[in-house]
Amino acid sequence: MEPAAAAAAVAPPRVQALADAGVPLLPPQYVQPPDLRPLPPTDPSSVSVPVLPVVDLSAAGAAGVGDAVARACAEWGAFHVVGHGVRRGLLDAMRGAGRAFFGSPMEEKLRFACDPARGAAAEGYGSRMLANDDSVLDWRDYFDHHTLPESRRNPNHWPDFVPGYRVILRAYVKGLMECCCIIASILDTVVEYSNSMKDLAQKLLRIISGTLNVPPTYIEEAVGEVYQNITVSYYSPCPQPDLALGLQSHSDMGAITLLIQDDVGGLEVLKDGMWIPVPPLPDGILVILADQTEIISNGRYKSAVHRAIVNADRARLSVATFYDPPRSQKICTAPQLVCKEYPQKYRDVIYGDYVSSWYSKGPEGKRNIDALLIEQ
């Protein structure tokens, strides 16, 4: 076995187990280098902090939506959407499914552990995404579902807590919150959520294509058949949150990511050298542009560098849906976006090669897409 494969075959400890055991100090493998640690919170009264844009899609087709999306893609690489057409109950059901899984006994969770011998991107319950054994670990556990194309779906790899578990949904009626228990399995919730996120991602990619003055389906066609993963991340309370990160700084490798959070918060987006907190929106979905969209757009739109910080008191949960190309897909800059004023910025790349580089080198900001820059 090669060294990288041998490293990947060693499962790290579960962060939740460490937190539940009440470890008083952060284990050394989770301690970030000083220059990567989160900074103390900034006093809002002492500095003007930018606010992530919120785009209302309920008026899709109106000029204002395209303009707002174009500005957000160029200036941030990320934005919240509301009026997106995904029902609130489904968002709550997916969050509830994640809480049900991570709230189950460890022996139950371990039944669905990913096989570390299959590499860092194996489906299931895990705690380490990178193959390098010497990399600093994130203070995070996760469950990764392979959801599209449907041929990748293997429900035997997914937790289905019937009859022992139920998804708890919270619905809002006329501004008043009421709780109800829905007899629904995690499997059913994930499938419905997967389909809704695919529809929303395609809608957004068409809006984004339109703002670049290429055909509405251009980015979809450039990406090819959608490969979708849904990753539920669980960030346990951390004994020394000033030394750790829940998820280190990175840009996503695919085309577009759709993310929902619970009410705890902890996601940050890098803008103009400053880490900007992204407060949760109960009805909102966070849109994060990923590296392949930056390549296709010739750098007109930027993939967002983001990270997750942790806290000492409350667990946090998020659900990220990744819309990615097949590994065999060749990703190229749109020729319509290349001219004398804007020469081609990135080399063409086979997506599978990009993924392999991302996992072997590690994320660390945008170093993977920067490796494709063409010297001008």
C-alpha positions, 0 to 999 in steps of 0.5 A: 500500500502506498503511503497516502493510501495507508494514511487514508486507511487510518480512521481519526478519532471522532470529534464528537466523542472527544467533545462528549468525553470533555477533553479539557485541552485541544488535542495537538492534531487539531491545533492550527498554525498561528497565522490560520487561527480565527481572530477575536471577534471584531467590535461592530461599532469600531469597523464597517463590516460588509454584509453578504448580499441577499437575493430574492428569487421570487421575481426571477426573470426581472432585471433586478435579480440578474443584476444582483446575482452578477454583483454578488458573483463578481464581488463576493462569490457567494450570496444568500437566496430567499424566495427560492421555491424550496419549502421551509419544511424540507429545509427543517427536515434535512436539518432534523435528519442531521441532528437525528443522526449525530444525536444517535449512540456512537455504535449506531453512527459507526454502522455507517462509517465510511471505509477509509481504505476507499479514500478521503471522499468515501461515502458515509460517516467520517471525520477526515477529508484529506489523505495526508496523515500529517495535515491539521485536522478540522474540528468536525464530523460529517456524513457524506451522501452520494445522491446524483446521478441516481446510479450512485445512490446506495440507500444501504449506506444511508442511515434510516432510523425507522422505527427508532428515530423520527425527523422533527420538523418545525413549521411556522404558521402566521409567524407562530412556531409549532412543532410536529413529528413527521414519520419520515425516514432520513432516506426519504428526506435526503432524496427529496432534498437532493432533487430540490437542490438539483432544481435550484442549482440549475436555476441559479446556473442559468441565471449566472450564465445569462449575466455572462451573456452566454446561453442560459444552459451554457454552464450546465452543459460545460459542467456535464452530467451533475454529480451531487453530494450532500454533506451534513457537517457537525461541529461539536463544542470545542475546548479551545476554539481560538486554536481550532477551525471547524473547516479550514479555509478553502474554495469548493472544487466543483461548480456551485454549492448550496448550503443551509445552517442551523441557528448557531452560525460559524461560517465565514467568507473571505472578502478583501482580506477580511473574514466576514461572518455569514449569519444563518437565515432560517428560510435562506440558502447560501449560494457558494460559487466553486472553482470550475465556475470561475474557470468557465467564466474566465475569472469574471466571477470568483469562487468564494474562499470560506471557512467554519469557526467553532465555539466552546458552548454549542454544537453547530450543524450545516448541510452542503449540497455540491453540484460537480462535474463528472471526473472525466469532464474537461473544464474549459473557459467559455470562448465567448469570454476570452478577448484581447482585453480579457485573455484566457486566465486558466488552463483547461483541466480534467475535473478528476485530475483537479479533484485528485490534486485538491485531496492530495495537496489540501485546500488552503485557500485557492491554491488549487485553482491558482495552480492553473493560472496562465502566465500573462 
